[in-house]
Amino acid sequence: MADHLRPMEELLRIPILGIEDTIVVPVVLADKFELKPELIDFISNNHFFGLDNDDHHSQIKRFYQITRTFKINHVPHDVVKLILFPFSLKGAAETWLENEPPNSITSLDD
């Protein structure tokens, strides 16, 4: 079927078929779970670029310090960190994550 004749729902679904995320986030059993845009913005404003002179240990420590300041009821803290981690990366660090194999990060230890 020509693209111009496909239903919009199908057209929007096509680009992501077969694409898997690097980070596997466990299922959250909370009834209502939402990360506020302000929280994502806050994490995004504290990017780690992965430059040669960047200290990745300091970045991870800062990320943990920031993420431990909030709690979401019925959502494991590690799940929130796994979801937010990609938002903390930019530049070479973001490229590194994008080039990791699909489903290769399943916990914070990875």
Secondary structure, DSSP 8 states (H G I E B T S, - for coil): --GGGS-HHHHHHGGGTT---SB-------SS----HHHHHHHHTT-B---TT--HHHHHHHHHHHHTT---TTS-HHHHHHHHGGGGB-THHHHHHHHS-TT-B-STT-
